[in-house]
Amino acid sequence: MQYTSQWERRLFKRIGNYLMKNNKNINECFDLIDTDNSQTISFDELKCALNRFQLSLSDKQLKVFL
């Protein structure tokens, strides 16, 4: 599978739709993902969050996204 900017745009759109559906802004979303309050998002935190957003991705896809 080739990863393109189109693939990334679709992912961002799905995340944006989740935020709107759940009435969250980007700062609230960041705080939900940053579970250890380190002010950074780790690979594992992102993986858990995207699963919570019903956006299950492979580790390879997550690395590209990061």
Summary of the structure (lengths in Angstrom):
residues: 66
radius of gyration: 11.9
end to end distance: 16.9
largest distance: 33.8
contacts: 141
relative contact order: 0.15
helix: 64%
strand: 0%
